Structure formats: structure tokens, C-alpha cells
Amino acid sequence: MTPIVQISLDLTNIDEALETAALALRAGVDWLEAGTPLILAEGLHGVRKLREAFPGTPIVADLKTMDGGYLEAEMMAKAGATHVVVMARAHAETIKCVVQAGKDFGVKVMGDNMICPDMVEGAKFLEDLGCDYVIHHIGYDERRGIAAAGHRMPSPLDQLREVVAAVNIPVQAVGGLSLEQAIQCPQYGAPLVVLGAPLTIDADSFKTADGDLEISLRMICEAIHAQTTVFPSNS
């Protein structure tokens, strides 16, 4: 699978999100993500605005669905999302509902294994229930809290190869990756590369970072797109 670059619009203002999205697409980003802060701030209105502005671009709605799965997925699909996110820690019935809504409304389902006691088993669980993608995710609060307690901050790279080897659907790694680590994800077998906090979005304020983002993003996209995904079985 050719690597795909997704930018997480973890912003709280739709105008700033639209501006950042336009810049990102000019730089070579493939997918837009309506990040959880944007969905909380702007809701369906924000997704509709992204769809109106970028009619041909895949849009991931990072809902982190835990209940009411069918309705949430239906609403986002009708607003223009092409992908929705459900949590592995949701009840199996919720995941099944999101998967069914995905089939009914033509959207893909991304299952997020954040907070699973066994991240590999969580990924397999999501695939078994019909998810189209796995998001292998170490949470923001989890990372920062563990580091603040003086322990090593966990990284999705710690188990990424094992997660990739355990499933037959594409995997995305999310959670505190450095720029260099994000670019390396295809070498771990994870072709869906997310750029966001803290790479292009300021992690603490959820504001667009200072600096020339377009030039930086273009270089990042070129580096990612130039790669071939290396799956563990081929390593």
C-alpha cells in the first residue's frame, strides 16, 4: 500500500481549520482529519464546511465513539465524512453498529485501540468486528501523565510491528510521535501516517504552530510518499 498522509486538524475554530487544511493539501497531504477538538467545537457544521471546501478529499471524523454508534456514524457520513472512528473499549455491539452504518452510508470505519489492556488483541478485536483500519494509539493524557510521574513515556512504536503483524487491515500509529518517527511509520508496516500535534499543531494550545508550515509539510509529504510500506513479514 502506498503511504497516505493525513493531517489532524486538532483546532477549535473552523476558519483556522479550513486555512490549515488548504495549506496542507497544497503541500501534498492526502486526507484531512476533523480532530476531536474541532468536532467538539464545531460539530457537524465543521465537517460540512470541510466537505464544501474540499469536495474530493477524504475526511476522517475522529469521533472516538463509545455508544450510540449507528447514529453518530450516520450523522457524520451525511455531513460529508468518509471515515469515522470507534473505540475498541466500546461494547462490541457499538462497534458492530458503527460498522453497519459504514456499510449503509458508504463510510470506512477506523477502530482505535487506545487504553486496551492488550493493544495487539484490541487491534484483532476491531478487525474481527469488521473495522476497515486500525488506529494504534497511545493517548495524550496517558503519555503526559506517565512522563510527569518520572517514567518513560510510552510510544505507539513500542508495539507497532506486532499490531501490524496481527491484522490484515491497514494500521495507523498515533500518539506523541516525533517528526522523524512519523515519517518512519511505513517502515514499521503502517502506511497511514498522521501529522498533527506536536508536529504541525501546537500540542498544548491546539493552535497552528509558528513557522512556514507549507514548506515543512511539503518536505514531509515527499519523504513519506517516496517510501514503500515494509510489512513485518517482509522484514
Secondary structure, 3 states (H helix, E strand, C coil): CCCEEEEEECCCCHHHHHHHHHHHHHHCCCEEEECHHHHHHHHHHHHHHHHHHCCCCCEEEEEEECCCHHHHHHHHHHHCCCEEEEECCCCHHHHHHHHHHHHHHCCEEEEECCCCCCHHHHHHHHHHCCCCEEEEECCHHHHHHHHHCCCCCCCHHHCHHHHHHHCCCCEEEECCCCHHHHHHHHHHCCCEEEECCCCCECCCCCCECCCCHHHHHHHHHHHHHCCCCCCHHHC
